[in-house]
Amino acid sequence: MAANGTTAPRRTASEYSELQASRLGFSLPLPEVLRNSFQVVDGPPSSAAGNPGLRPNLLPVKCGSVVDPRDVHGLQSARSMHFVTAVRSSLHLISGGEPLWTTISSACTGVTSADVSNQSLKIGVVLSGGQAPGGHNVISGLFDYLQERTKGSTLYGFKGGPAGIMNCKYVELTTDFVYPYRNQFKQAEETAKKLDLDGLVVIGGDDSNTNACLLAENFRGKSMKTKVIGCPKTIDGDLKSKEVPISFGFDTACKIYAEMIGNVMIDARSTGKYYHFVRLMGRAASHITLECSLQTHPNITIIGEEVQQLIAELNEILAHDVVDEGGVWKKKLGDQSRQLFELLPQAIQEQLLLERDPHGNVQVAKIETEKMLIEMVEAELGSRQKQGLYKNVFKGQSHFFGYEGRCGLPSNFDSNYCYALGYAAGALLQSGKTGLISSVGNLSNPVEKWTVGGTPLTSLMDVERRHGKFKPVIKKAMVELQGAPFKKFASVREEWALKNQYFSPGPLQYVGPTSNVTNHTLVLELGAQA
Amino acid sequence: MAANGTTAPRRTASEYSELQASRLGFSLPLPEVLRNSFQVVDGPPSSAAGNPGLRPNLLPVKCGSVVDPRDVHGLQSARSMHFVTAVRSSLHLISGGEPLWTTISSACTGVTSADVSNQSLKIGVVLSGGQAPGGHNVISGLFDYLQERTKGSTLYGFKGGPAGIMNCKYVELTTDFVYPYRNQFKQAEETAKKLDLDGLVVIGGDDSNTNACLLAENFRGKSMKTKVIGCPKTIDGDLKSKEVPISFGFDTACKIYAEMIGNVMIDARSTGKYYHFVRLMGRAASHITLECSLQTHPNITIIGEEVQQLIAELNEILAHDVVDEGGVWKKKLGDQSRQLFELLPQAIQEQLLLERDPHGNVQVAKIETEKMLIEMVEAELGSRQKQGLYKNVFKGQSHFFGYEGRCGLPSNFDSNYCYALGYAAGALLQSGKTGLISSVGNLSNPVEKWTVGGTPLTSLMDVERRHGKFKPVIKKAMVELQGAPFKKFASVREEWALKNQYFSPGPLQYVGPTSNVTNHTLVLELGAQA
């Protein structure tokens, strides 16, 4: 262990709960394609394809592929990577469906395959941004890949997130060190050089993977050998594309929140004493709320994507203007947004003007919308009461479910998905790839049939207003109002509003009939693509 | 169904989650003693034995036993009841340990046994007070007892709690009606007469069982045939005695809260960003907090029983005096309590003076102690910062875990325990018993070996100050500072305070290695008694 590396105090086995211990002993499955010999096959060239308006000068990144002397055109040559089994195993034929090779090669343009070398590597890995259940499974997968396929390799874990790369704070990840985390989860340059890193794995959300992309380009521009691979992490579920069907942590967090909501629904049904108003953790995208709604059937669900114009305008104003007490600044709001703003209780107006997060976004999670709604309903019913139109008693009870979902023990799905993501990251690095995000697909099938590859981070990118300026960033996947999950919700919400069709999923299970159910969002989205 | 009975809208099977459906199909075990033929054996006479200072005129109840013409002395003749298998089965010898008969008969004074008649009965049942997971399992047990052992019996469920008895609002509980609840859950007199009730089962906490006791005595005083049996329900765990080792719902609620706390601990350990302050639902007794602490090992746990003098004095003052704005009323506080009160932030002072609950108690759950503590720590560290004694950044994050624990799907333990309580209640009523609380013991052994009987409600009673007056009530079982659970906690809390020995139990499981673990409190208390 290097001098600057520290030995973190280790937990002993007696400090694990029985369930944690049983999860630790559980051996995770791998997609068939990663189990034996495999080849890495390049896909078609990609660009920030979904965003034809993207101005090249805003996106100074040219990576997203193998370092290749022919690759002088930047974006145009960014390619997806797929792993294919080197030998067609009869297993594929026996288990029914199309042989895996066929499935995958049909998605490949060329047959240019890169051999996977067997030399030892030095790899760094960093957990970037807020937590999500499964992060340590990614690291376990990466670690096992290096152990099993690249003898003598070294894996460094950077401490305290990306700051650890800047400050060169790290630990060497050994078998003993990794054990407890199984089944769960110009300074940067110097660190990479100092540690002689062959690769760096960034496990994070949209902003973290944007940084991974920029870092990959930076290293590449300086002809450094360090490759950068991202892994899609965020409970918000807003980092996804066709090739990255889901970010990890979303499945677990939604199941924990849905349990809590289901319990509160049983309370509501059984006492009839309160109207419960639940707010869930999350940023601008409402995937968590939509998923929990599909899992529990509340009377009313508010999907932010339907009403986000006001917040967009506020972001713009706060980046450039002073919010004067006299309220002159409000003239900068559009008519509809100003009317909406004036409607809100004062406490909520103040919360909307709160400090922005480091990316210049409203900290939506800090707005106590659940309390706002109770106040607004109370005010409305009070006025109806005076007119003799309402005679009952309204009692609101507010809830915020946040941190307790972000750090849960990962579900079976997240455990398996993360392990495959990490193992694949190891293979991508060993193949000399950079600027890719580890991507695991075919998720509606059993783990063995999952496909594995890498997608250029640039293909996920877009320009966005941040702090009032255009910046190249990974495009946040918002709830699509024309997407399958929202349409499903829209088709039933009126019935849920009028009839109490509450649905209580109960606690997340690891064994038994419900243990391998995945979330509605993924199932519906994959179904729509099929 | 009688005219006043209503047909509640039924849920269809499609509205159950997969986990709920799998729990519905799960057949609950019964203690061996309830499986075949059994006799009901009287125990020794009891009184409010633990409370020798109890003044007889404060407790005008004479029930707690079979209606017996010899029983003219009230309390003195209240007897516990035990069920014993009518035939000594060789099973007891095979399974090791003492035969059940011996175990039980050693606890009985006499051998006066009452035959269990086989006539059909009319029984009412009411869920009284706040919810607790398992209430419907009690009803399922009671229902199955009547179905299997008293052909042609009728079971009425009163709606909306005790008010349903007053207003004669009920539903007849049929096989179809009970199905969805399996595995989970002077007007009174008129109702009992109108429905020609043989018995009434009150499923509730300390106050509800106090009412059950008074109702039993009232019915008995008027020579009505309606018998009353209580079942111990409260997530607070504050209704217990040697013969009633635990109230149902406690096990499930603590497991749900401990999961949440464990998750927040993982957040704390992994980001190091916040100091988390968690408040749990509950009233004066701190069993839930103590149990969750034993399950999760937080750095600091506040057990209210150590600091409750102030609240007791405030209750007394609020019952008799006006709280003047000038603060003259504070002179009525003792020195220590006044100093403590003056120390508290103003918001907390106001919360302490809030409206009392229907029993005249401070609504402790409405005091946001988690926010109070954050404010106090901020103030203290701010002052140290000015003196140059503290240089770090303190960020507190508050949590309240409440309703989501009260209405969870019951744990295996609560499911089995409740089913036995309900089945036993059926047997007690069929035997003509009244004023008893259904009691299931020997809980550290497998379900088959559990003992079953009834304990006089009077034996749990005490006089308490309520609304500033002495009233006969069931004694709230507070955390005993000399009891085994608190002693265990006290022996390790210093170590937990200094070292982060967080323990994350994970979600409640129904299958697998952790599914049949009971709570620490019960295990430690039974261990201390053994």
Interface residues (C-beta under 8 A of the other chain):
Chain A: E15 Y16 S17 E18 L19 Q20 S22 R23 G130 Q131 G160 F185 I256 E259 M260 G262 N263 V264 M265 I266 D267 S270 T271 G272 H276 Q397 H399 F401 Y403 E404 G405 R406 C407 G408 L409 Q501 Y502 F503 S504 P505 G506 P507 L508 Q509 Y510 V511 G512 P513 T514 V517
Chain B: E15 Y16 S17 E18 L19 Q20 S22 R23 G130 Q131 G160 I256 E259 M260 G262 N263 V264 M265 I266 D267 S270 T271 G272 H276 Q397 H399 F401 Y403 E404 G405 R406 C407 G408 L409 Q501 Y502 F503 S504 P505 G506 P507 L508 Q509 Y510 V511 G512 P513 T514 V517
